[in-house]
């Protein structure tokens, strides 16, 4: 149970698959356009139930409660050796081999 005033994350559907623009790719058209919003819960709610929040910008948004006190779990993705090789090539081209760290 999340309590009024808790920092939470909601999810809501903006456009269902049948409402997507006709020019979007076929695989995109088959999925809902969704939004995730963080804000302060305006009333007690259970995870998975409808809820309403006030965002940092003062908007009130409704959606389904996903979690209370969401973590910052983003990253820059998996290591990609080809990007490191490209970076090293650029470094050598710009500063020469002797300035390699």
C-alpha positions as CSV (number, residue, x, y, z in Angstrom):
1,X,0.0,0.0,0.0
2,X,1.4,3.4,-1.0
3,X,0.3,6.3,1.2
4,X,-0.8,9.8,0.3
5,X,2.3,11.9,-0.3
6,X,4.6,9.0,-1.3
7,X,6.8,9.5,-4.4
8,X,5.4,7.0,-6.9
9,X,5.5,6.0,-10.6
10,X,2.3,5.6,-12.6
11,X,1.8,4.1,-16.1
12,X,-1.1,5.0,-18.4
13,X,-2.0,4.3,-22.0
14,X,-2.1,7.4,-24.2
15,X,-3.1,5.6,-27.5
16,X,-4.3,2.0,-27.9
17,X,-3.0,0.0,-30.9
18,X,-6.1,0.9,-33.0
19,X,-5.7,4.6,-32.3
20,X,-2.0,4.9,-33.5
21,X,-1.2,7.0,-36.6
22,X,-1.5,5.2,-39.9
23,X,2.1,6.1,-40.9
24,X,3.8,4.4,-37.9
25,X,5.7,1.1,-38.6
26,X,3.5,-2.0,-38.4
27,X,5.2,-3.4,-35.3
28,X,4.8,0.0,-33.6
29,X,1.1,0.2,-34.6
30,X,0.5,-3.1,-32.7
31,X,1.6,-1.7,-29.4
32,X,0.0,0.9,-27.1
33,X,1.7,4.3,-26.7
34,X,2.3,4.5,-22.9
35,X,3.6,7.0,-20.5
36,X,5.4,6.7,-17.2
37,X,5.0,9.5,-14.7
38,X,6.5,10.1,-11.3
39,X,4.8,12.3,-8.7
40,X,3.4,12.6,-5.2
41,X,0.4,10.3,-4.6
42,X,-2.8,12.3,-3.9
43,X,-4.6,9.4,-2.0
44,X,-3.6,6.0,-0.6
45,X,-3.5,3.3,-3.3
46,X,-2.5,-0.3,-3.9
47,X,0.0,-1.2,-6.6
48,X,-1.9,-2.1,-9.7
49,X,-4.9,0.1,-8.9
50,X,-5.9,3.5,-10.4
51,X,-4.1,6.4,-8.8
52,X,-3.6,10.1,-9.2
53,X,-0.3,12.1,-8.6
54,X,0.9,15.7,-8.6
55,X,4.1,15.9,-10.6
56,X,7.1,18.2,-9.9
57,X,5.6,20.7,-12.4
58,X,2.3,20.7,-10.6
59,X,0.3,18.7,-13.2
60,X,-2.2,16.1,-11.9
61,X,-2.0,12.9,-13.8
62,X,-4.0,9.6,-13.5
63,X,-2.8,6.1,-14.2
64,X,-2.1,2.7,-12.7
65,X,0.2,2.7,-9.7
66,X,3.4,0.8,-10.7
67,X,5.6,1.3,-7.6
68,X,6.3,3.5,-4.6
69,X,9.7,5.2,-4.3
70,X,10.9,4.1,-7.7
71,X,14.7,3.6,-8.2
72,X,16.8,5.3,-10.8
73,X,17.7,2.1,-12.7
74,X,18.7,3.4,-16.1
75,X,22.1,2.8,-17.6
76,X,24.0,3.5,-20.8
77,X,23.4,-0.1,-21.9
78,X,25.7,-3.0,-22.4
79,X,29.4,-2.6,-23.3
80,X,29.8,-2.5,-27.1
81,X,33.4,-3.3,-28.3
82,X,32.9,-1.7,-31.7
83,X,32.1,1.6,-30.1
84,X,35.3,1.4,-28.1
85,X,37.3,0.6,-31.2
86,X,35.7,3.6,-33.0
87,X,36.6,5.8,-30.1
88,X,40.2,4.7,-30.1
89,X,40.4,5.2,-33.9
90,X,39.1,8.8,-33.5
91,X,41.6,9.4,-30.6
92,X,44.5,8.2,-32.7
93,X,43.4,10.2,-35.7
94,X,43.0,13.4,-33.7
95,X,46.0,13.2,-31.3
96,X,48.2,10.5,-32.6
97,X,49.3,7.2,-31.1
98,X,51.7,8.8,-28.5
99,X,48.9,10.5,-26.7
100,X,46.9,7.3,-26.1
101,X,46.0,7.0,-22.4
